[in-house]
């Protein structure tokens, strides 16, 4: 199936499956620098067709983009003498080289199922996978909005953010997913920032969510400023302020428990059994606070150690060394 490697003009290549691969401009730039220094080491893979028809590229789209950026006219190609279905399945299932993103796998699977007419069972068997893997990849595309898919293809949205943020959001609220993708065209958030945004979105109220999907960058900036103010306050107050804040939290929890206990008549045995542990914990806490106040060296200078009292002490009498066997 594999023949010799050839140097082929770029205009003789048919980039039929370019939409199935992600652009990722940063990776193309790094690959272009590598090719400029060392040349093209790994050939592109194409399927040879009968006659003078162009070669259909099945793998190596990133290398072609890097060569075009460098202004090259030719590309080293490894032509395969097989049909397109076999070539795509082999590229999809082989482990060497750059691993495919989940969306890239889904796009190739959709091309094999819809474009070439393979069934999910046949595709799973020929790829060495199970049918559920094929079904999950196809479901990923069906849940992803078209605007988000276009952003992933163009490198404006990472595949991780599309799978872990946009897809769950689209399944829960498709309108919010569309508005978020539209806002991300100008926000330019990283995957870490989007993960932080989504964690707060899950816990936010409906009113806050409406503002979050339209202004994700503004929300993260406000959140970052709030964290900085809290850290500055914690640094200013020191450990004493942290202890005082914890005590206020305990007071608030106790007040909330007292309000809830009014609706419990009679009190369950589970709460009755927790009373001795609570009493012991509160007693130990109050005793430790009082003991720390009584032992405060600033309040009782006599308990402080004085460096002037340190000095050499006479050696103590030691028993004579016994015979060693």
N, C-alpha and C positions, 0 to 999 in steps of 0.2 A: 504494500500500500504506500510506503514511503519511497520516494525517488530521491535523486540527487538535489542538492541545494542550488538555486539559481539566483542570479541578480536580475531583477525584473524592474522595468520602468513603472513608476507609480501610477501612470495613467492606464496601465493594463490591469489594474486591480479593481475589483468590484467590492465596495465596502457595504455589502448588503446587510450585515448585522452590526453596523456601527451603533445603532440605537439600543442594542442590548448590552453595551459596555458603558461604564461610567467614564466621564472625562477626566476629572481630578487634575487640574492644571499644575498643582505642585509636584505631583508624581511625574507628569510629562516633562516638566522642567528639569527635574533630577535625572531622568532617563536621558534627556538631550545632552546634558553635561557629560554623562558617562559615555554616550556614543561619540561625542566630540573628542574625548580623550582616548578611548579604547576601540572605537568602531562598533559596529553592530555585531554582537557576539551571538545572541539567540535569534534564529531566523523566525520570520512570521510563517504561519501555517495557512495554506490556501488549498482549495480543491480545484484540480484541473478539470476543465470541461472539454468537450469534443470540439474540434475545429479551432478557429482563431478567437473564440469567445474569451473574455477576460477571466482571470482567476478570481474565484470568490474567496475572500479572506474570512477564515473562521476563528483565527486567534492572532493577536499581535497588533491590535488597533492602537494601543498606546505607543508602540514602537514606530508605527507609521506617523502618528502625530508628532513624535519627537524628531523624526527624520525630516518632515516637512518644516518644522520650526527651524531646523538647521539649514534648510535650503537644498536638501539632497533630491536628486531626481530618480534614484534607484533604491530598491530595497531587496535585501536577501530573503528569499522565500523558500520554504520547504513544501513542494506540491505533493498532495496526496491523491492517489488514484482510487477514489471511492465516491459514493454518493454523499450529498450534503448531510443527510440524516446521520449516517455513520460517523462522519467527521465531527459534527456538533456533539454527538453523544460521547465520543472519545475525548474531546476537549473538555466537556462538562464533567467527566468522571475521573480524568487523570489527576494525580496528586501533585506532580512536580510543577514548578513555576509559581507564579503569583496566585494565591487562592482567590476564588471568586467571592464577591460579596453576595449576600442573600438575594438582593434585588437583581443582580446580574444573572444568578442561577434561575430566578423566577422568569426573567425576560427570555432567556434561552429555552426554558421549558415551554413557555407559552408559544414560542416560535415553532418548536418541534410538535406541539399538540395541535395548534391551530393552523400553522403554515404548512407543515408536512404531513399532518393527519395521523400522527401516532397516538395511540391510546395511553392513558396514564399507567395502566398495568404493563404494557409493552415497554414504555419508556423507563419505568422503575426497574424492570428486569434487565434491560440492556445497560442501565447505568449502575447496576449493583446496589440499588436502594430499594426501600419499601414504598408502597403506594402512598402512605401517609406523608412521606417527605415531599413527594411530588404535589400532593394535594395542598400541603401547607404553603409551599412556594406559590402556587397559583392563587391561594386565598390571600396571600400577602399583596399581590398585585390588585386583586379585586377590592381590597380595603383601602388601598393607597389612592388618594385623589390624583387626578391627572396633573394638576399644577405641581404637586409635590414630586411626582415622578419626573416631570420635566426639570424641576430644580435639582433632583439627584443626578440626572443624566448630564446636566450642564456643570456639575460640581459646585452648585451654590448651596446644597444641602447634603450632609453626610448620610451615608446609608444607615449608620447607626441611629441617627436622629429620626430618619424616616421610619425605621422598623420599631424603635422603642418609644417614640413620642408621637409622631404624626399618625401612625396606624392605630394605636389604642385610642387616641383622641378622636379620630374619624369614626371609629366604631361607636363611640359614646355620643359624640356631637359633631356631625359632619360640617355644620356651619362654622363652628369654632376652629375646626381643622383648616378649612379654606381660608379663614381670616388670619390664622396664624401663619400659614404659608405665604400669604400676601404680605404680611408684616415683615417676615424674615427676609424678603427681597431687599429691604433697606436696613434691617437691624444687623444682620451679619453676626449671629450668635454662634459660639463654639458649641461642641457637643456637651462639654461640661456645664456650660451656662444653660443649655436647653434642658439638661437633666435636672438642674436646680429649679428651673422654671416649672417643669412638669410636676416635681414633688410638691411645690407650693400650690400649683393649680389643683391638685387632687384634694387639698384640705381647705381651699378657699370657698367662700360663699358665691352665690350666683352673681351678685353685683360686682364683686371683685374679679370674677372670671371674665366678665364682659370687658373690663378695662385691661386685663392681662393679655388677652388674645390680640387686642389692637395695638398695645404698646408694650411688647415684651422687654425691649431694651430699657424703657423708662422704669418698669417694675423692678428689674434686676439692679438698676442703679440706685433706686430708693431702698431696696433691700440691703445692698452693700453699704450704703450710708448709715442705715440703721444698725447694722452689725458693727461698723466702725465706732459709732457713738456708744454702743453698749460696751465694746472693748475698752474705750477710753474711760468710761465710767467705772468699769471694773478695775482698771489700773489705778484710777484716782482713789477709789475707796479702799483698795487693798483687800486682804483676807477678812478684815473685820466687816467690811461691807458685804462680802459674799456670805458670811455667816448670818448677818442681820437679814439679808434677803431670803436665805433659807428658812429662818425662823418665821418670817412673814408668810412664806409659802405654807409652812406647817399650820400657822394660824388660820389661813384661808381654807385649807383642806379640812381642818377641824370644824370650822363654821359651816362649810358645805355639808359635811357629814351630819351635823346637828339638825340642819334643815331637812335632810332626807330621812332622818330617823323619826321625824314627826309623823310620816305616813306609814311607818312600820308598826303595826299593832296586831299581835304581839311581836316582840323582837325575835328574829330567828335564832336558833341555837348556834348557827355558824358565827354570828356576831357576838354572842355571849362568850363563846370560847376564845374569841380574839381579845377580849377585854384584859385578861391578865398580861398578855404579851404587850399590849399597848401601855398599860400602867407601868410595867417594868421598863419599857423603852423610855417613857417620859420621865420616870424617876431617875434613870441613869443619865439622861441628858441634862436635867436640871442640876443634879449633883455635880456633874463634871463642869458645868458652867460656874457654879458657886466655888468649886475647888480651884478652877483656873483664876477666878477673881481673887481668892484668898492668897494664892501663890504668885500673884503678879509681882515681879521683881521691881517694877517701877513704883508700886505702892509700898513695898517693904524693902528698902535698900539694904537692911541688915542681912537679908538672905542672899545678897549678891556675892559672888566670889571676888576677892581682892587679889590682884597679882602680887602685891607686896608680901602677902603671907606665905607665898611659895618659897621654898628653899630646900637645902639639903638636909636630910634626916639621918640620924645615926643608924648604921646598919644593925639589923637585928641579929641576935645570937642564933647561929645555925648549928645543928648537930654535926659532929665530925663525920667525915666521909668514911663509909664502911669499906671493907675489903671487897674488891671486885673479883668475881670468880674467873 
